[in-house]
Amino acid sequence: MGLLALASTGALALATPAPLPPAESGGVDVVKADIDRHDRMTVPVRIGKSGPFDFLVDTGAERTVLARDIATRLQLPMSGKGLLIGIAGTQSVDLVEIDEINLGRRSFYGLTAPLLEGYNIGADGIIGLDSLQDQRVLLDFDKKRMSIGDAVQLGGSRGFEIVVQARRRSGQLIMTNALIDGVRTDIVIDTGSDTSIGNRALQKALAKRHKGETTQLQSVTGQTIMADIDMARTVKLGTMTMSNSMLVFADTPAFEKLELVKRPALFMGMNQLKLFHRVAIDFATKRILFDLPDSAQIPIRF
């Protein structure tokens, strides 16, 4: 779960992946999505003419990732090693070259993908930000589908009650004006995590005292990390307020990668995102859009 970033082996600084060539597109692409056992969204993906394979859609991951057994089956060429930063730590990984990935009618070319074990991913691979840039990703939880296109093709702001402007860092969109129990907090939308994870700065600002309730988080790298469990009375985005949200707090290097250590920050996971009808992540215009559910169904108020 959580952010995956790649650095070259031996580098002192973490490198941002080079941008991919533009994807071939035929307009709006709608892909039927399944919800896995961790409430994450997965979609069918083809690698060249092979597949379809079941890929997790992870807006918290910088890189598209492939399961090792799929790479072995397809005899993909190795291209070296890298260091992968996940929620639970940093790990050396093998890299492979992928000539072409097809998501619906969209094709992406020339990817260098880290390899992870499929049983740790819980899927055949991960669609990361390197395959989603300059697009709007629309997650429709009611219809269990994902749409990819530009803002105009996907209806603009129509039907979204809350539109939040974000800033970009390392490919991520970061919302900077959220309030958690009155504490200004940077929020990253993380569809690859089933849990919302706060940093220690947020925990300290909320004056949350550890009471012995802990949980173990498992990264898609297979590594684990301990986290403290607590509740936030309110999470406010724009004019919307969510009540009684479960959060966990952990010392994860993912926050350091995004320079979100000193300021309160949160990776907002699927436990909160799935409460909405739809969530649109618009990388081109740097906006996050929320389609609110029936207020009688979940604790959201204005």
N, C-alpha and C positions, 0 to 999 in steps of 0.2 A: 504494500500500500504506500501511497505518498509519492513524493517527488523523486524522480530519477534523473540525475545529471551525469554527464560523462566527462572525464578529464583524461588526457593522455598520460600513460604510465610514466612516472618519474617527474611529472610537471610540478612546479611549485605553486602555480596558479591554476585554478580551474578554468578550462577553456569552454567558451560558448560554441555549440555546434554550428558549422557553416550552414547557411540557408540552402535549401534544396531548390532545384529548378522548379518552375511553376508546374502545377499538376494539370494534366489534360482534363477538361471539364465539359460536360454537356448540360450546364445549368444546374438547377436544384437536384440534388441526389438524395433520395430517401432510402434509408437502410433499416430493415426490420432489426430491432435489437432485442436481446434476451436479458433478463435479470438473473445474475448468478446467485449462488448461495450466500454471498456476502453483500447482496443488494447492489452490486456493481453492474454497469451496462456493458454488454459484449455484442459484437457485430461480426458477420461473415466477411472474411478477407481472402482474396486470392493472391498467391505469389507467382507471378508469371501466369502459366496456364494450370498451375496446381492449386488444389483446394476445392471448396472453401475451407478456411481455417477459422477457428473461433478466437477473436482478438478482443481483449479488454480495451475500452476507451478510457484513457487516463489523462485528463487535462492537468494533472500534477506532474506529469513525466515530460522531460525535455525531449527524450529520444524514443523512437519506435524500437521495440525490443522483440526478439524472437526466441521461442523455446528451442533448446538445444536439439531435442529429438527431431524437430521439424527441419532444422538446418542440416542435420545428418541425413535425413531421408531425402532431401532435395539436393544434397551434395554441393552446398553453397561454399564458395571459396573463403577461407579465413584471410583476415587482413590485419592481424596484429592483436594487441591487447589494450585495455583501457581500465580506468578506475571508475566504478559506478557508485554514485552517492545515492543511498536510499534512506528511508525513514530510520532504519536501525543501524546504519553505519556505512562504511566504504568497503568495496569489495573489488578485487581484480577480476576482470571478465575477458573472455574471448570476443573478438569482433568478426562479423562476416559481412560480405558485400551482397546486397540484394539489388538486382537490376530493376525489378519492377514489382510494385505492390498495387493491387486494385481493390478499392473500397467502393462497392457499387459500380457506378460508371466512371469514377475518378481513378486516375492512375498517377502514381508517384514513382520517380525514377532516381536511381543512384543513391540508395540509402546505405549507410554503414551502421549496422545494428549490433548492439550487445547481445550476448547469449545468456539466458537464464534457464533454470530447470522448470519445465512445464508444470510440475506438481507444486512448485512454489508460487508461480504466477496464478495458477488456477485456470489457465487458458493456454492457447497456442502461441500467444504473443500479446503485445501491447501497442496500441496506436497512440503515439505521443505527439507532442507539440510540433515536431519537425514535419509531421504529415497533416497538420491542422492550421498552420499559419495562414494569415490573410483570408480566412474564411469565417463564417458564422457557423457554430456548432449548436444545433437546436436539439435538446434532450426533451422528448415528450414522454413523460412517465405514464400518462393515462393510456396512450396508444402503443407504448413500448417500441418506440422507433426513434431513430436519430436522423436528422436532416443536415446536409452540408451545402452551403451556398453563400452568396453575399446577402447583405442585409435587405436589399430591395427584393430579391428573389424570394426571400423567406418572410415577406410581409412587413418589414420594417419594425416599428414599435407597436404595431396594432395587436391588441389583446394582452399586452404586458402592462400591469399596473405600476411596477417598480422598475426604473431604469437607473443603473448606477454607473457613473463614469469611473474608469480604472486607469492605472498607469502600468506600463510594461517594464518588466525586468527579467532578463534571461529568457525571454519568450513568454513568461508568465504574465497574466493580468492580475494586478493587485488592487483590491478595493481599499481605500485609505480612510474613509470617513465612517466606518462602522463603529458602533458602540456596544460593548459587552458589559452589562451591569454599570453603565456610565463611563467605562474606560475606552478611549479611542483605540481602535485595533485595526491592523492591516489584515485583510482576509484574502486568501487564495482559494479559488474553487478547485477542489480535488476530487474528480469523479473516480479515481482509482482507490480511494480509501473509504471503508465503510464507517469510519469514525472521524469526528472532528477533533483535531489535535492542536492544542495551544502550546506556545513556548513558555519558558520559565519566567520571562518578563511579564507575560500576561498573568500567569499564576500569582506572581508577586504583587502586581498591580491590583488584582482582585482580592488580595489578602486572603487567599485560600490556604488554609493550614492543612497539611497532610494528616489525615485521620486513619491511615492504615489501609484504606481501600485502594487497591492497585489492580492493574491488569497487564497482560503481556501482549504487546503488539508485534505482529509478524510482518516483515517486509517481503516483497516479491523476490528479493535476493535470498530468502531463506533465513536471514538474520532476525533476531528478536531483540526487543528493548522493553524495559519496564516503564509503566506510566501510572501517574496518579489519576484517580477518577474524581470528578466533582460535577456540580450542576451550576449553570448560569441562569440567573433569574430571568434576564432579558438579553436578547441579541437583536440590535436595531440596525436595519439597513434602509436608509432613506426614511420614509414615513411608516415603514412596516416594522413591527416588533414581534419577535418570536419569544415565547415564554417557556421556561423550564427545559433548557437544552442541556443534554449531557455532553460534557467535554472531558478530554483526557489531556494531561500535561506531561511532556517528555523532553529529554535532552537529545534532540535529533539533529544531525548535521545538515538536514535539509533546510532548516532555518538559516544556518550559517551560509549555505550556498547562495541564498537569496538576500543575504545581508539583512535578515529579519531576527537578529538575536537581541539587540538592545531595546527595541521597541516591541510592545505587545503585538503578537501576531497569531493567526489561526489558519490552519488548513481546514476548510469547511468540507466535510465528507458527505457521503450519501445518506447518512442518518438524518441530516437536515435537508439536503437537496430534494430527496424523494417526497418531501411533504408538499412540494409545489406541483401544479399541473405540468408546467413547462419551465425550463431554464435555458436561456440562450446565452452563449459565450461568444461574443463578437470580437475576434482578434483584430479585424481590420479597423474598426472604429473605437476599439478599447472600451467596450461597454458590456455590462452584465445585465440581463433582463430577466425578470421574474414574473411568471403568470401565477397569481395567487389562487389557492384552493378555496373551497367553501369555508368561511371562517368558523362555521359550526363544527367542522371536522377536526381541526387542529388548533392549538393555542396560538393564534396570530391575531394581532390587533393593530389599530391605527390611532 
